[in-house]
Amino acid sequence: MQRWKKIKHVFEPQGEYPWMVSHAANPFVVQLDENTLRIYFTSRDAENRSHITYADFDASQEYKLIGIAPEPVLVPGEAGLFDDSGTAMGWMLREGDQQLLYYLGWNLKVTVPWLNTIGLAVSDPQTGKFKKYSRVPLLDRSEEDPFSISYPCVLFDQGIYRMWYGSNLAWGKEQHEMQHVIKYAESLNGLHWKRSGRVVVGLEHTGEYALSKPVVLKDNETYRMWYSYRSSNKGETYRIGYAESPDGFTWKRADETVDLDVSAEGWDSEMICYPFVFDYKGKRLMVYNGNGYGRTGFGLAELEK
């Protein structure tokens, strides 16, 4: 059993910038130095378009906020591009003196609610600022993923780049028609990806229709994955699930082992979602979103030993 102890509601936007009117969704943690954690996240402007930004926290002072990015890391693309409705935080991977940022591009649609694809941005070694790699997606719809794809997790493992990402098995006017699952792809260079179309983590709960935003850690020879799952005996809203694998391909879900649920009241009383799990100073921590898919910001939990 994984017993997660909630530590703190760490951050909620207060309209500090026009591009950060609301939301701090899809958190991703990068340790800058011994005590400073930079948490990247997705914010929204007054038009509900998503931007990628970050805030810095001092872990030695109970994760005190010490700074917010003065400008977005990534902004929506020009009209007609794959990310014109927004850019959302996906996964970051260091490559030499650069950072690779795999992000979600949003397009609002007419016949279905949206179309998501995966883009790439690369940091400048001198300035640290990110520039979009291309005006087109790195991973678009394909024969393996004909409807829509979403949040990737990317590890460099066993000499190759390995990606676990979300994919719709169907689509329609309503969200519950998506049948959103987790699939797998791999690459030799992090740019060109081979997709098998194989569902590696599928739907299991009665009425369940979405798994979202996987985060994978490798502990010795065991792969561990946390994700959000939607609609179960715990309710219609997101909860945080877990699966294990010996090889990264064959996964066994064990959602019941996650001892972490909504609070009786407050910022995470309706849902918990979009976990990011990381190790820091001998502790395993999770930063996660609460109500409104990140509208109330994110909090922190610690795995009890």
QUIJO-V628907 format. One record per backbone hydrogen bond with DSSP energy under -0.5 kcal/mol. CO is the residue of the C=O (numbers start at 1). NH is the residue of the N-H. If there is no record, write none. Layout:
BEGIN
co & nh
CO & NH
CO & NH
END
This chain:
BEGIN
co & nh
1 & 3
2 & 4
2 & 259
3 & 5
3 & 304
4 & 6
5 & 302
8 & 10
8 & 300
11 & 298
17 & 20
18 & 46
20 & 15
22 & 44
25 & 42
28 & 40
30 & 32
30 & 38
35 & 37
35 & 59
36 & 32
36 & 33
36 & 38
37 & 39
37 & 57
38 & 30
38 & 40
39 & 55
40 & 28
41 & 43
41 & 53
42 & 25
43 & 51
44 & 21
44 & 22
45 & 48
49 & 45
50 & 87
51 & 43
52 & 73
52 & 74
53 & 41
54 & 69
55 & 39
56 & 66
56 & 67
57 & 37
57 & 59
58 & 61
58 & 63
58 & 64
59 & 62
64 & 58
67 & 56
74 & 52
78 & 81
81 & 84
83 & 77
83 & 86
85 & 50
86 & 106
88 & 104
91 & 102
93 & 100
95 & 98
98 & 95
99 & 101
99 & 123
100 & 93
100 & 102
101 & 103
101 & 121
102 & 91
103 & 119
104 & 88
105 & 117
106 & 85
106 & 86
107 & 115
113 & 109
115 & 107
116 & 149
117 & 105
117 & 119
118 & 138
118 & 139
119 & 103
120 & 133
120 & 134
121 & 101
122 & 131
123 & 125
124 & 128
129 & 124
131 & 122
135 & 82
139 & 118
145 & 142
148 & 168
150 & 166
151 & 166
151 & 214
153 & 164
155 & 157
155 & 162
157 & 160
160 & 157
161 & 187
162 & 155
163 & 185
164 & 153
165 & 183
166 & 150
167 & 181
172 & 113
174 & 177
175 & 178
178 & 169
178 & 170
179 & 169
179 & 181
180 & 211
181 & 167
182 & 200
182 & 201
183 & 165
184 & 196
184 & 197
185 & 163
186 & 194
187 & 161
191 & 193
192 & 188
193 & 195
194 & 186
198 & 184
198 & 200
200 & 251
201 & 182
205 & 208
209 & 180
210 & 230
212 & 228
215 & 226
217 & 219
217 & 224
218 & 220
219 & 222
222 & 219
223 & 245
224 & 217
225 & 243
226 & 215
227 & 241
228 & 212
229 & 239
230 & 209
230 & 210
232 & 235
235 & 232
237 & 231
238 & 272
239 & 229
239 & 241
241 & 227
242 & 254
243 & 225
244 & 252
245 & 223
249 & 251
250 & 246
252 & 244
254 & 257
255 & 258
257 & 2
257 & 259
258 & 260
259 & 4
266 & 269
267 & 291
268 & 263
273 & 289
276 & 287
278 & 285
280 & 283
283 & 280
283 & 285
284 & 303
285 & 278
286 & 301
287 & 276
288 & 299
289 & 273
290 & 293
290 & 294
291 & 294
291 & 295
291 & 296
292 & 295
294 & 24
294 & 297
295 & 23
297 & 290
298 & 10
298 & 11
299 & 288
300 & 7
300 & 8
301 & 286
302 & 5
302 & 304
END
